[in-house]
Amino acid sequence: MLGIFELIMSIYTFAITFANSGINLAATRIVAEELDGNARNSA
């Protein structure tokens, strides 16, 4: 029973890490696009 729990937890941890990195990447892209847009408007 513990082996199944460890298997599921490793997959779950990987999925959470993958989701968090995707959110971080999306936030970085949005900020970069906003900063680029502001630079173009002021130039």
Backbone bond lengths (Angstrom), bond angles and torsions (degrees), N, CA, C in turn:
res aa  C-N    CA-C-N  psi(-1)  N-CA   C-N-CA  omega(-1)  CA-C   N-CA-C  phi
1 M - - - 1.463 - - 1.525 111.49 -
2 L 1.321 116.10 -40.60 1.459 119.91 179.92 1.530 110.95 -66.15
3 G 1.340 117.36 -33.22 1.460 120.35 179.19 1.522 112.10 -63.46
4 I 1.328 116.07 -39.51 1.468 120.38 178.03 1.525 109.94 -65.88
5 F 1.338 116.16 -41.64 1.464 121.02 178.78 1.527 110.79 -60.73
6 E 1.326 117.45 -45.40 1.462 121.19 179.48 1.520 111.57 -64.07
7 L 1.326 117.37 -38.94 1.459 121.31 178.04 1.526 110.94 -62.98
8 I 1.338 116.12 -46.55 1.459 120.43 -179.31 1.528 111.15 -66.28
9 M 1.340 116.84 -40.24 1.465 120.24 -179.68 1.527 111.79 -65.21
10 S 1.336 117.96 -36.23 1.464 119.38 178.89 1.530 110.38 -66.66
11 I 1.321 117.00 -40.46 1.468 120.61 177.87 1.532 110.24 -67.58
12 Y 1.330 116.00 -41.69 1.468 121.09 179.37 1.527 110.88 -62.52
13 T 1.330 116.86 -44.10 1.462 121.02 179.24 1.523 110.60 -62.82
14 F 1.324 117.00 -41.48 1.460 120.40 177.44 1.528 110.86 -62.41
15 A 1.327 117.29 -42.67 1.460 121.04 -179.60 1.525 111.37 -64.12
16 I 1.320 117.16 -41.99 1.463 120.99 178.40 1.529 110.73 -63.86
17 T 1.320 116.53 -43.52 1.468 120.56 178.26 1.526 110.83 -62.00
18 F 1.324 116.35 -43.48 1.471 121.03 178.91 1.524 111.21 -62.58
19 A 1.336 117.46 -43.04 1.463 121.27 179.87 1.520 110.88 -65.14
20 N 1.319 117.47 -42.06 1.466 120.60 -179.68 1.522 111.22 -65.76
21 S 1.308 118.28 -37.61 1.460 119.83 178.74 1.528 110.24 -67.89
22 G 1.326 117.07 -35.04 1.464 120.16 176.87 1.515 112.26 -65.82
23 I 1.328 117.22 -40.24 1.465 121.25 177.61 1.521 109.99 -65.09
24 N 1.332 116.45 -42.29 1.462 121.07 178.92 1.531 110.72 -62.45
25 L 1.318 117.67 -43.38 1.459 121.74 179.10 1.527 111.01 -63.92
26 A 1.329 117.05 -42.70 1.458 120.72 179.96 1.525 110.78 -63.10
27 A 1.326 116.89 -43.31 1.467 120.57 179.32 1.525 110.69 -63.63
28 T 1.323 116.91 -40.83 1.462 120.70 178.73 1.522 111.21 -63.31
29 R 1.332 116.52 -41.83 1.471 120.20 179.18 1.527 111.83 -64.37
30 I 1.335 116.20 -42.81 1.460 120.09 -178.95 1.529 110.29 -63.21
31 V 1.325 116.64 -45.18 1.469 120.36 179.16 1.523 110.27 -63.31
32 A 1.326 117.76 -42.81 1.464 120.79 -179.57 1.536 110.81 -62.98
33 E 1.328 116.58 -40.99 1.468 119.50 178.63 1.521 111.28 -66.21
34 E 1.328 117.50 -39.04 1.461 120.97 178.04 1.524 110.75 -64.38
35 L 1.327 116.49 -44.03 1.455 119.91 179.90 1.524 110.73 -65.21
36 D 1.318 116.86 -38.98 1.468 121.19 178.38 1.530 110.03 -65.29
37 G 1.318 117.26 -42.37 1.457 121.54 178.72 1.518 111.86 -62.95
38 N 1.338 116.99 -40.79 1.457 120.65 179.01 1.516 111.04 -67.47
39 A 1.318 117.98 -36.38 1.463 121.63 178.65 1.528 110.39 -66.74
40 R 1.325 117.21 -39.56 1.469 120.16 -179.96 1.519 111.81 -69.18
41 N 1.330 116.65 -37.48 1.467 120.23 -178.81 1.518 111.71 -69.30
42 S 1.324 117.91 -33.99 1.464 120.31 -177.42 1.521 111.72 -82.85
43 A 1.326 118.42 -18.80 1.477 120.93 -176.48 1.520 110.95 -81.31
